[in-house]
Amino acid sequence: QVQLVESGGGLVQAGGSLRLSCAASGDITSINTMGWYRQAPGKQRELVATITSGGSTNYADVVKGRFTISRDNAKNTAYLQMNSLKPEDTGVYYCRADLSKLRFGVSFKFGYWGQGTQVTVSS
């Protein structure tokens, strides 16, 4: 299993920056893709960015050019650098890890979520 702990959230003014961290522990070698999602009260959880084990990244259009997702395998940590923050970026940010495990010749998929970290951007 994998445990994910997010940190780095807080209150920031519009135009400011925050760097979120997602510390992974457990069976980290099985992680294929890590991602950041966010959710505001009354809204659906939405994808922010993903990064594969090979380093390929994908971003939601609304954050493209402002956010950067990265991984540091040596520290077992994923990051989300958020620049030029807007009030619309406010929400709880969740780290997600997707795993693939081979059991009895069959590949099983697993997904794990962190507890979330609050990001609030004031106008």
N, C-alpha and C positions, 0 to 999 in steps of 0.2 A: 504494500500500500504506500501511498504518497501523502504527506502532509504539506500543506501550503499555508504560509503565514505572510500576509501583506502588511506593509508599513509604509510610512512616508506621506500619508494623507494629512490634510490640515486645511486651514483657511488661508486663502491668498486673494489678492486683488486682481481684477481683470488685467490681462497683459503680463502677469507674473508667471512663474514657473514652479513646478513641483516634480520631484522624482520619486516614483513609487517603486518599492522593492517587493519581491515575492521570493521568500526563502523556502526552498523545497528540501524535504528530508524523506527518508525511506528508500523505496526502490526507484531512485532517480534515474538510473541507467535505462529504465524502460520508458521514459517520457519521450514521446515523439514530437508533440506540439504543445507549446504553452501560449496562453493568450490572456488578454485583459478584456474584461467586460465591465459595463457600468449600468447602474439602475438608479433612477430617481423615483421618489415616492409617487405611486399611482401610474408608473410607466413600466413597460416591459424591459427586461434586461437586454442590453444590446451589445453587440460585438464592438470592441474598440480597435484591437490589433492582435495579430497572432504571429508567432515565429516558430518555424519548424526546427527539428534537430539539425538540419543542414543549413540553417540560417536564413531561409527564405521568409520574408515578411509580407504581411497583408494588413491594410489599414482601412477602416471605415472612411468614407469620403469626407465626412465632417471633421476628421482629425488629421487627414493627410497633409503633410507639410508642417505640422505643428508638433505631433507626437512621434516618438521614436521608441520602438520596442527592441530590447536586446537581451542577451543571455551571457552569463558568466558561469561556465560549467565548473570551473575550479572552485567557485564559491557556492555552487548549487543555487544560483539566484537569477531570477529574471527581473528586468527593470522596465519601467515605462517613464521615459522622460517627456514631460508635458510642458511645452512652451506656449507663449501667447494665449494663455488660458482665457476662456470666456465664461460668463455666468451659465451658459448652456451646458458647460462641461460638469456642472455640479452633480454629484451623485455618489453612491457607494461603488467603489471600484473593486472588482473581484478578479483574482487570479485563477486561471484554470489550467490544468494539466491533463493531456490526453495520452493514454498509455496503450501499448499493444503487448500482450503477453501470449507466448506460445505454450499451450497446454494440450497434451495428447495429440500433437500434430495439428491443432486448430488454433488459429489466432483469435484471441479475445480482446475486446476493446474495453477500456475503463476510463472514466472521467472523474476528476476530483476538483473541488472548489475550495478556495481559501475562505476565510471568515469575512473578508471585505475590509476596506479602509475608506473612511469618509473624505471626500474632496468637496470643498465649498469654495466657490469663486464669487467674490462680491463685485458689484458693479461700481 
